Amino acid sequence: MLESYRARTLALLPTLVAIDGTNVTPDEREQAEQCQPDQSCSLDNLILHSRTYPHRPRDLRS
């Protein structure tokens, strides 16, 4: 599951250029097209499993 987080993230946000400071590759874009994020990743799950910082409220980095 952890290995596919980039594909799921890219499926939800297809215009991303980089994830975690690493550029998105054409192969990852193809893999993201096959991903079905609506089944495993919803806004509710994203909020539930994300962390926010009080001094940077829009920053979801851990």
KOLSE-717938 format. One record per atom (N, C-alpha, C): residue number from 1; residue in three letters; atom name; x, y, z. Coordinates in Angstrom, 3 decimals. Atoms other than C-alpha are relative to their C-alpha. Last residue first. Example, Ala and Ser with C-alpha at 12.3 -4.5 7.8 and 13.67 -1.06 7.14 Angstrom:
% residues 2
<pt><k>2</k><r>SER</r><a>N</a><x>-0.820</x><y>-1.190</y><z>-0.060</z></pt>
<pt><k>2</k><r>SER</r><a>CA</a><x>13.670</x><y>-1.060</y><z>7.140</z></pt>
<pt><k>2</k><r>SER</r><a>C</a><x>-0.770</x><y>1.090</y><z>0.730</z></pt>
<pt><k>1</k><r>ALA</r><a>N</a><x>0.890</x><y>-1.190</y><z>0.000</z></pt>
<pt><k>1</k><r>ALA</r><a>CA</a><x>12.300</x><y>-4.500</y><z>7.800</z></pt>
<pt><k>1</k><r>ALA</r><a>C</a><x>0.900</x><y>1.200</y><z>0.000</z></pt>
END
This chain:
% residues 62
<pt><k>62</k><r>SER</r><a>N</a><x>-0.142</x><y>0.572</y><z>-1.349</z></pt>
<pt><k>62</k><r>SER</r><a>CA</a><x>4.566</x><y>14.952</y><z>8.530</z></pt>
<pt><k>62</k><r>SER</r><a>C</a><x>1.353</x><y>0.329</y><z>0.576</z></pt>
<pt><k>61</k><r>ARG</r><a>N</a><x>-1.203</x><y>0.828</y><z>-0.180</z></pt>
<pt><k>61</k><r>ARG</r><a>CA</a><x>3.771</x><y>17.243</y><z>5.617</z></pt>
<pt><k>61</k><r>ARG</r><a>C</a><x>0.089</x><y>-0.519</y><z>1.423</z></pt>
<pt><k>60</k><r>LEU</r><a>N</a><x>0.341</x><y>1.345</y><z>-0.462</z></pt>
<pt><k>60</k><r>LEU</r><a>CA</a><x>0.151</x><y>18.375</y><z>5.373</z></pt>
<pt><k>60</k><r>LEU</r><a>C</a><x>1.218</x><y>-0.892</y><z>0.186</z></pt>
<pt><k>59</k><r>ASP</r><a>N</a><x>-1.125</x><y>0.885</y><z>0.277</z></pt>
<pt><k>59</k><r>ASP</r><a>CA</a><x>0.878</x><y>22.127</y><z>5.185</z></pt>
<pt><k>59</k><r>ASP</r><a>C</a><x>-0.305</x><y>-1.379</y><z>0.578</z></pt>
<pt><k>58</k><r>ARG</r><a>N</a><x>0.296</x><y>0.657</y><z>1.277</z></pt>
<pt><k>58</k><r>ARG</r><a>CA</a><x>-2.273</x><y>24.252</y><z>5.000</z></pt>
<pt><k>58</k><r>ARG</r><a>C</a><x>1.095</x><y>-0.978</y><z>-0.405</z></pt>
<pt><k>57</k><r>PRO</r><a>N</a><x>1.228</x><y>0.795</y><z>0.011</z></pt>
<pt><k>57</k><r>PRO</r><a>CA</a><x>-2.231</x><y>25.161</y><z>8.709</z></pt>
<pt><k>57</k><r>PRO</r><a>C</a><x>-0.317</x><y>-0.695</y><z>-1.322</z></pt>
<pt><k>56</k><r>ARG</r><a>N</a><x>0.158</x><y>0.146</y><z>1.459</z></pt>
<pt><k>56</k><r>ARG</r><a>CA</a><x>1.425</x><y>26.232</y><z>8.769</z></pt>
<pt><k>56</k><r>ARG</r><a>C</a><x>-1.254</x><y>-0.839</y><z>-0.243</z></pt>
<pt><k>55</k><r>HIS</r><a>N</a><x>-0.640</x><y>-1.165</y><z>0.603</z></pt>
<pt><k>55</k><r>HIS</r><a>CA</a><x>1.984</x><y>27.584</y><z>12.326</z></pt>
<pt><k>55</k><r>HIS</r><a>C</a><x>-0.039</x><y>-0.053</y><z>-1.525</z></pt>
<pt><k>54</k><r>PRO</r><a>N</a><x>0.695</x><y>-1.245</y><z>-0.348</z></pt>
<pt><k>54</k><r>PRO</r><a>CA</a><x>-0.584</x><y>25.163</y><z>13.753</z></pt>
<pt><k>54</k><r>PRO</r><a>C</a><x>0.608</x><y>1.228</y><z>-0.679</z></pt>
<pt><k>53</k><r>TYR</r><a>N</a><x>-0.793</x><y>-0.750</y><z>-0.954</z></pt>
<pt><k>53</k><r>TYR</r><a>CA</a><x>0.918</x><y>22.225</y><z>11.833</z></pt>
<pt><k>53</k><r>TYR</r><a>C</a><x>-0.711</x><y>1.309</y><z>0.300</z></pt>
<pt><k>52</k><r>THR</r><a>N</a><x>-0.170</x><y>-1.417</y><z>0.317</z></pt>
<pt><k>52</k><r>THR</r><a>CA</a><x>-1.311</x><y>19.739</y><z>10.127</z></pt>
<pt><k>52</k><r>THR</r><a>C</a><x>0.813</x><y>0.655</y><z>1.103</z></pt>
<pt><k>51</k><r>ARG</r><a>N</a><x>-0.371</x><y>-0.806</y><z>-1.168</z></pt>
<pt><k>51</k><r>ARG</r><a>CA</a><x>-1.222</x><y>15.991</y><z>10.044</z></pt>
<pt><k>51</k><r>ARG</r><a>C</a><x>0.132</x><y>1.435</y><z>-0.457</z></pt>
<pt><k>50</k><r>SER</r><a>N</a><x>-0.998</x><y>-1.052</y><z>0.206</z></pt>
<pt><k>50</k><r>SER</r><a>CA</a><x>-2.985</x><y>13.791</y><z>7.548</z></pt>
<pt><k>50</k><r>SER</r><a>C</a><x>0.297</x><y>0.700</y><z>1.320</z></pt>
<pt><k>49</k><r>HIS</r><a>N</a><x>-1.365</x><y>0.501</y><z>-0.098</z></pt>
<pt><k>49</k><r>HIS</r><a>CA</a><x>-4.678</x><y>10.443</y><z>8.079</z></pt>
<pt><k>49</k><r>HIS</r><a>C</a><x>1.076</x><y>1.051</y><z>-0.222</z></pt>
<pt><k>48</k><r>LEU</r><a>N</a><x>-0.176</x><y>0.878</y><z>-1.155</z></pt>
<pt><k>48</k><r>LEU</r><a>CA</a><x>-8.234</x><y>11.587</y><z>8.857</z></pt>
<pt><k>48</k><r>LEU</r><a>C</a><x>1.457</x><y>-0.394</y><z>0.207</z></pt>
<pt><k>47</k><r>ILE</r><a>N</a><x>0.036</x><y>-0.833</y><z>-1.206</z></pt>
<pt><k>47</k><r>ILE</r><a>CA</a><x>-8.102</x><y>14.494</y><z>6.407</z></pt>
<pt><k>47</k><r>ILE</r><a>C</a><x>0.274</x><y>-0.845</y><z>1.244</z></pt>
<pt><k>46</k><r>LEU</r><a>N</a><x>-1.145</x><y>-0.900</y><z>0.058</z></pt>
<pt><k>46</k><r>LEU</r><a>CA</a><x>-7.015</x><y>12.250</y><z>3.544</z></pt>
<pt><k>46</k><r>LEU</r><a>C</a><x>0.067</x><y>0.856</y><z>1.260</z></pt>
<pt><k>45</k><r>ASN</r><a>N</a><x>-1.198</x><y>0.759</y><z>-0.374</z></pt>
<pt><k>45</k><r>ASN</r><a>CA</a><x>-9.499</x><y>9.594</y><z>4.599</z></pt>
<pt><k>45</k><r>ASN</r><a>C</a><x>1.241</x><y>0.871</y><z>-0.011</z></pt>
<pt><k>44</k><r>ASP</r><a>N</a><x>0.109</x><y>0.345</y><z>-1.423</z></pt>
<pt><k>44</k><r>ASP</r><a>CA</a><x>-12.389</x><y>12.100</y><z>4.543</z></pt>
<pt><k>44</k><r>ASP</r><a>C</a><x>1.225</x><y>-0.776</y><z>0.479</z></pt>
<pt><k>43</k><r>LEU</r><a>N</a><x>-0.355</x><y>-1.194</y><z>-0.754</z></pt>
<pt><k>43</k><r>LEU</r><a>CA</a><x>-11.221</x><y>13.498</y><z>1.205</z></pt>
<pt><k>43</k><r>LEU</r><a>C</a><x>-0.066</x><y>-0.281</y><z>1.495</z></pt>
<pt><k>42</k><r>SER</r><a>N</a><x>1.036</x><y>-1.016</y><z>0.082</z></pt>
<pt><k>42</k><r>SER</r><a>CA</a><x>-11.348</x><y>9.997</y><z>-0.184</z></pt>
<pt><k>42</k><r>SER</r><a>C</a><x>0.468</x><y>1.213</y><z>0.790</z></pt>
<pt><k>41</k><r>CYS</r><a>N</a><x>-0.438</x><y>-1.304</y><z>-0.481</z></pt>
<pt><k>41</k><r>CYS</r><a>CA</a><x>-8.645</x><y>7.498</y><z>-0.949</z></pt>
<pt><k>41</k><r>CYS</r><a>C</a><x>-1.108</x><y>1.016</y><z>-0.223</z></pt>
<pt><k>40</k><r>SER</r><a>N</a><x>-0.869</x><y>0.108</y><z>-1.170</z></pt>
<pt><k>40</k><r>SER</r><a>CA</a><x>-9.242</x><y>3.789</y><z>-1.296</z></pt>
<pt><k>40</k><r>SER</r><a>C</a><x>0.387</x><y>1.340</y><z>0.601</z></pt>
<pt><k>39</k><r>GLN</r><a>N</a><x>0.294</x><y>1.160</y><z>-0.826</z></pt>
<pt><k>39</k><r>GLN</r><a>CA</a><x>-12.141</x><y>3.372</y><z>-3.705</z></pt>
<pt><k>39</k><r>GLN</r><a>C</a><x>0.824</x><y>-0.024</y><z>1.284</z></pt>
<pt><k>38</k><r>ASP</r><a>N</a><x>1.277</x><y>-0.217</y><z>-0.668</z></pt>
<pt><k>38</k><r>ASP</r><a>CA</a><x>-12.029</x><y>6.890</y><z>-5.154</z></pt>
<pt><k>38</k><r>ASP</r><a>C</a><x>-0.380</x><y>-1.172</y><z>0.892</z></pt>
<pt><k>37</k><r>PRO</r><a>N</a><x>-0.132</x><y>-0.607</y><z>-1.323</z></pt>
<pt><k>37</k><r>PRO</r><a>CA</a><x>-8.334</x><y>6.378</y><z>-5.812</z></pt>
<pt><k>37</k><r>PRO</r><a>C</a><x>-1.316</x><y>0.198</y><z>0.727</z></pt>
<pt><k>36</k><r>GLN</r><a>N</a><x>1.371</x><y>-0.396</y><z>-0.288</z></pt>
<pt><k>36</k><r>GLN</r><a>CA</a><x>-8.850</x><y>3.903</y><z>-8.639</z></pt>
<pt><k>36</k><r>GLN</r><a>C</a><x>-0.040</x><y>0.621</y><z>1.388</z></pt>
<pt><k>35</k><r>CYS</r><a>N</a><x>0.368</x><y>-0.069</y><z>-1.415</z></pt>
<pt><k>35</k><r>CYS</r><a>CA</a><x>-5.366</x><y>3.577</y><z>-10.064</z></pt>
<pt><k>35</k><r>CYS</r><a>C</a><x>-1.450</x><y>0.445</y><z>0.140</z></pt>
<pt><k>34</k><r>GLN</r><a>N</a><x>0.592</x><y>1.291</y><z>-0.352</z></pt>
<pt><k>34</k><r>GLN</r><a>CA</a><x>-4.866</x><y>2.558</y><z>-13.694</z></pt>
<pt><k>34</k><r>GLN</r><a>C</a><x>-0.536</x><y>-0.018</y><z>1.433</z></pt>
<pt><k>33</k><r>GLU</r><a>N</a><x>1.207</x><y>0.144</y><z>0.811</z></pt>
<pt><k>33</k><r>GLU</r><a>CA</a><x>-4.276</x><y>6.163</y><z>-14.800</z></pt>
<pt><k>33</k><r>GLU</r><a>C</a><x>-0.731</x><y>-1.299</y><z>0.315</z></pt>
<pt><k>32</k><r>ALA</r><a>N</a><x>1.066</x><y>-0.773</y><z>-0.638</z></pt>
<pt><k>32</k><r>ALA</r><a>CA</a><x>-1.863</x><y>6.534</y><z>-11.887</z></pt>
<pt><k>32</k><r>ALA</r><a>C</a><x>-1.303</x><y>-0.102</y><z>-0.784</z></pt>
<pt><k>31</k><r>GLN</r><a>N</a><x>0.476</x><y>0.790</y><z>-1.137</z></pt>
<pt><k>31</k><r>GLN</r><a>CA</a><x>0.317</x><y>3.744</y><z>-13.290</z></pt>
<pt><k>31</k><r>GLN</r><a>C</a><x>-1.170</x><y>0.708</y><z>0.681</z></pt>
<pt><k>30</k><r>GLU</r><a>N</a><x>0.728</x><y>1.148</y><z>0.546</z></pt>
<pt><k>30</k><r>GLU</r><a>CA</a><x>0.586</x><y>5.606</y><z>-16.586</z></pt>
<pt><k>30</k><r>GLU</r><a>C</a><x>-0.587</x><y>-0.854</y><z>1.119</z></pt>
<pt><k>29</k><r>ARG</r><a>N</a><x>1.259</x><y>-0.531</y><z>0.541</z></pt>
<pt><k>29</k><r>ARG</r><a>CA</a><x>1.518</x><y>8.816</y><z>-14.744</z></pt>
<pt><k>29</k><r>ARG</r><a>C</a><x>-0.849</x><y>-1.125</y><z>-0.591</z></pt>
<pt><k>28</k><r>GLU</r><a>N</a><x>0.890</x><y>-0.222</y><z>-1.141</z></pt>
<pt><k>28</k><r>GLU</r><a>CA</a><x>4.108</x><y>6.882</y><z>-12.729</z></pt>
<pt><k>28</k><r>GLU</r><a>C</a><x>-1.342</x><y>0.552</y><z>-0.464</z></pt>
<pt><k>27</k><r>ASP</r><a>N</a><x>0.472</x><y>1.309</y><z>-0.465</z></pt>
<pt><k>27</k><r>ASP</r><a>CA</a><x>5.651</x><y>5.595</y><z>-15.953</z></pt>
<pt><k>27</k><r>ASP</r><a>C</a><x>-0.959</x><y>0.141</y><z>1.175</z></pt>
<pt><k>26</k><r>PRO</r><a>N</a><x>1.072</x><y>0.458</y><z>0.894</z></pt>
<pt><k>26</k><r>PRO</r><a>CA</a><x>5.828</x><y>9.166</y><z>-17.316</z></pt>
<pt><k>26</k><r>PRO</r><a>C</a><x>-0.559</x><y>-1.370</y><z>0.412</z></pt>
<pt><k>25</k><r>THR</r><a>N</a><x>-0.469</x><y>0.566</y><z>1.272</z></pt>
<pt><k>25</k><r>THR</r><a>CA</a><x>7.853</x><y>10.141</y><z>-14.235</z></pt>
<pt><k>25</k><r>THR</r><a>C</a><x>-1.190</x><y>-0.374</y><z>-0.887</z></pt>
<pt><k>24</k><r>VAL</r><a>N</a><x>0.873</x><y>1.081</y><z>0.432</z></pt>
<pt><k>24</k><r>VAL</r><a>CA</a><x>6.784</x><y>12.486</y><z>-11.423</z></pt>
<pt><k>24</k><r>VAL</r><a>C</a><x>0.465</x><y>-0.472</y><z>-1.379</z></pt>
<pt><k>23</k><r>ASN</r><a>N</a><x>0.823</x><y>-0.212</y><z>1.185</z></pt>
<pt><k>23</k><r>ASN</r><a>CA</a><x>9.671</x><y>14.580</y><z>-10.150</z></pt>
<pt><k>23</k><r>ASN</r><a>C</a><x>-0.811</x><y>-1.244</y><z>-0.338</z></pt>
<pt><k>22</k><r>THR</r><a>N</a><x>-0.469</x><y>0.818</y><z>1.117</z></pt>
<pt><k>22</k><r>THR</r><a>CA</a><x>10.873</x><y>13.875</y><z>-6.613</z></pt>
<pt><k>22</k><r>THR</r><a>C</a><x>-0.943</x><y>0.195</y><z>-1.178</z></pt>
<pt><k>21</k><r>GLY</r><a>N</a><x>-1.242</x><y>-0.539</y><z>0.537</z></pt>
<pt><k>21</k><r>GLY</r><a>CA</a><x>10.532</x><y>16.487</y><z>-3.846</z></pt>
<pt><k>21</k><r>GLY</r><a>C</a><x>0.597</x><y>-0.789</y><z>-1.153</z></pt>
<pt><k>20</k><r>ASP</r><a>N</a><x>-1.088</x><y>0.170</y><z>-0.976</z></pt>
<pt><k>20</k><r>ASP</r><a>CA</a><x>7.954</x><y>14.458</y><z>-1.949</z></pt>
<pt><k>20</k><r>ASP</r><a>C</a><x>1.345</x><y>0.440</y><z>-0.561</z></pt>
<pt><k>19</k><r>ILE</r><a>N</a><x>0.564</x><y>0.488</y><z>-1.258</z></pt>
<pt><k>19</k><r>ILE</r><a>CA</a><x>5.742</x><y>14.385</y><z>-5.044</z></pt>
<pt><k>19</k><r>ILE</r><a>C</a><x>1.170</x><y>-0.282</y><z>0.921</z></pt>
<pt><k>18</k><r>ALA</r><a>N</a><x>-0.891</x><y>0.718</y><z>-0.909</z></pt>
<pt><k>18</k><r>ALA</r><a>CA</a><x>6.666</x><y>16.412</y><z>-8.120</z></pt>
<pt><k>18</k><r>ALA</r><a>C</a><x>-0.776</x><y>-0.417</y><z>1.243</z></pt>
<pt><k>17</k><r>VAL</r><a>N</a><x>-1.271</x><y>0.154</y><z>0.704</z></pt>
<pt><k>17</k><r>VAL</r><a>CA</a><x>4.892</x><y>17.799</y><z>-11.204</z></pt>
<pt><k>17</k><r>VAL</r><a>C</a><x>0.969</x><y>-0.822</y><z>0.844</z></pt>
<pt><k>16</k><r>LEU</r><a>N</a><x>-1.219</x><y>-0.098</y><z>-0.803</z></pt>
<pt><k>16</k><r>LEU</r><a>CA</a><x>1.352</x><y>17.446</y><z>-9.914</z></pt>
<pt><k>16</k><r>LEU</r><a>C</a><x>1.238</x><y>-0.241</y><z>-0.857</z></pt>
<pt><k>15</k><r>THR</r><a>N</a><x>-0.873</x><y>-1.066</y><z>0.499</z></pt>
<pt><k>15</k><r>THR</r><a>CA</a><x>-1.333</x><y>18.023</y><z>-12.551</z></pt>
<pt><k>15</k><r>THR</r><a>C</a><x>1.276</x><y>0.161</y><z>0.816</z></pt>
<pt><k>14</k><r>PRO</r><a>N</a><x>-0.767</x><y>0.352</y><z>1.200</z></pt>
<pt><k>14</k><r>PRO</r><a>CA</a><x>-2.998</x><y>14.648</y><z>-11.985</z></pt>
<pt><k>14</k><r>PRO</r><a>C</a><x>0.928</x><y>1.086</y><z>-0.530</z></pt>
<pt><k>13</k><r>LEU</r><a>N</a><x>-0.522</x><y>-1.318</y><z>0.370</z></pt>
<pt><k>13</k><r>LEU</r><a>CA</a><x>-4.029</x><y>15.359</y><z>-8.380</z></pt>
<pt><k>13</k><r>LEU</r><a>C</a><x>0.872</x><y>-0.148</y><z>-1.248</z></pt>
<pt><k>12</k><r>LEU</r><a>N</a><x>0.868</x><y>-1.035</y><z>-0.574</z></pt>
<pt><k>12</k><r>LEU</r><a>CA</a><x>-6.234</x><y>12.419</y><z>-7.350</z></pt>
<pt><k>12</k><r>LEU</r><a>C</a><x>0.383</x><y>1.396</y><z>-0.461</z></pt>
<pt><k>11</k><r>ALA</r><a>N</a><x>1.337</x><y>0.215</y><z>0.562</z></pt>
<pt><k>11</k><r>ALA</r><a>CA</a><x>-4.547</x><y>9.944</y><z>-9.683</z></pt>
<pt><k>11</k><r>ALA</r><a>C</a><x>-0.974</x><y>1.057</y><z>0.508</z></pt>
<pt><k>10</k><r>LEU</r><a>N</a><x>-0.013</x><y>-0.530</y><z>1.359</z></pt>
<pt><k>10</k><r>LEU</r><a>CA</a><x>-1.170</x><y>11.440</y><z>-8.740</z></pt>
<pt><k>10</k><r>LEU</r><a>C</a><x>-1.355</x><y>-0.193</y><z>-0.684</z></pt>
<pt><k>9</k><r>THR</r><a>N</a><x>-0.070</x><y>-1.456</y><z>-0.103</z></pt>
<pt><k>9</k><r>THR</r><a>CA</a><x>-1.828</x><y>10.828</y><z>-5.065</z></pt>
<pt><k>9</k><r>THR</r><a>C</a><x>-0.078</x><y>0.632</y><z>-1.374</z></pt>
<pt><k>8</k><r>ARG</r><a>N</a><x>1.307</x><y>-0.454</y><z>-0.487</z></pt>
<pt><k>8</k><r>ARG</r><a>CA</a><x>-2.946</x><y>7.261</y><z>-5.764</z></pt>
<pt><k>8</k><r>ARG</r><a>C</a><x>-0.039</x><y>1.511</y><z>0.102</z></pt>
<pt><k>7</k><r>ALA</r><a>N</a><x>0.983</x><y>0.188</y><z>1.071</z></pt>
<pt><k>7</k><r>ALA</r><a>CA</a><x>0.127</x><y>6.622</y><z>-7.902</z></pt>
<pt><k>7</k><r>ALA</r><a>C</a><x>-1.371</x><y>0.502</y><z>0.433</z></pt>
<pt><k>6</k><r>ARG</r><a>N</a><x>-0.302</x><y>-0.983</y><z>1.049</z></pt>
<pt><k>6</k><r>ARG</r><a>CA</a><x>2.469</x><y>8.134</y><z>-5.295</z></pt>
<pt><k>6</k><r>ARG</r><a>C</a><x>-1.025</x><y>-0.106</y><z>-1.131</z></pt>
<pt><k>5</k><r>TYR</r><a>N</a><x>0.512</x><y>-1.310</y><z>-0.405</z></pt>
<pt><k>5</k><r>TYR</r><a>CA</a><x>0.785</x><y>6.205</y><z>-2.482</z></pt>
<pt><k>5</k><r>TYR</r><a>C</a><x>0.265</x><y>1.049</y><z>-1.058</z></pt>
<pt><k>4</k><r>SER</r><a>N</a><x>0.917</x><y>-0.568</y><z>0.981</z></pt>
<pt><k>4</k><r>SER</r><a>CA</a><x>1.284</x><y>2.920</y><z>-4.330</z></pt>
<pt><k>4</k><r>SER</r><a>C</a><x>-0.502</x><y>1.391</y><z>0.377</z></pt>
<pt><k>3</k><r>GLU</r><a>N</a><x>-0.653</x><y>-0.146</y><z>1.295</z></pt>
<pt><k>3</k><r>GLU</r><a>CA</a><x>4.401</x><y>1.752</y><z>-2.500</z></pt>
<pt><k>3</k><r>GLU</r><a>C</a><x>-0.892</x><y>0.708</y><z>-1.007</z></pt>
<pt><k>2</k><r>LEU</r><a>N</a><x>-0.865</x><y>-1.173</y><z>-0.047</z></pt>
<pt><k>2</k><r>LEU</r><a>CA</a><x>2.772</x><y>2.444</y><z>0.866</z></pt>
<pt><k>2</k><r>LEU</r><a>C</a><x>0.660</x><y>0.244</y><z>-1.349</z></pt>
<pt><k>1</k><r>MET</r><a>N</a><x>0.826</x><y>-1.182</y><z>0.000</z></pt>
<pt><k>1</k><r>MET</r><a>CA</a><x>0.000</x><y>0.000</y><z>0.000</z></pt>
<pt><k>1</k><r>MET</r><a>C</a><x>0.875</x><y>1.253</y><z>0.000</z></pt>
END
